[in-house]
Amino acid sequence: MHALVSIHNAVFDLVERAGERLMPLAARFVFASTLLLYFWNSGLTKLGDGFSGLFTPSIGAYSQIFPKQLEAAGYDVSQFGLLQKLVVLAGTYAEFILPLMIVIGLATRLASFGMIGFIIVQSLTDVVGHGATDDKTLGALFDRFPDAAILDQRLLWIFVLTYLVVKGAGALSVDALLRRRMEPAIA
């Protein structure tokens, strides 16, 4: 029995060491393959026309982020102030910049933490602003249906991002490259 436990421990010690190197890369791959284009496409719907669209959000941006306020304003974005415009622009830019930072592994912990906040705000906006309270969209934890867009799917998104907050980007990342370049200067 002791030999069996020793073999088990030896094998899973190797698995654990390999996992320390591979799991952050795998988490970034999962994020890139499932969520990168989701967020970029969402960001594209918020941009206005042409180059100036980078600084002038579309009405779709306001309808996604401030749905009830836009309706109350008669869908006239000129009634929105500077603060709302800055919030819309920050949300739009975040959908491009934070996912890119995660995929290349640059300031991964901060970018992942920012994406967690983004997803929480996105979910609250869906529930409060858009009224996504039906069982199919909102879902429920610990039910037998794992396909609800908000509680089920976004909980998995947040788990992947939380892993990156805790473990970082891993060995194949800009973070690791910068860390290696900084080590001689620190020592």
Secondary structure, 3 states (H helix, E strand, C coil): CHHHHHHHHHHHHHHHHHHHHHHHHHHHHHHHHHHHHHHHHHHHCCCCCCHHHHCCCCHHHHHHHCHHHHHHCCCCHHHCCHHHHHHHHHHHHHHHHHHHHHHHCCCHHHHHHHHHHHHHHHHHHHHHHCCCCCHHHHCCCCCCCCCCHHHHHHHHHHHHHHHHHHHCCCCCCHHHHHHHHHHHHHC
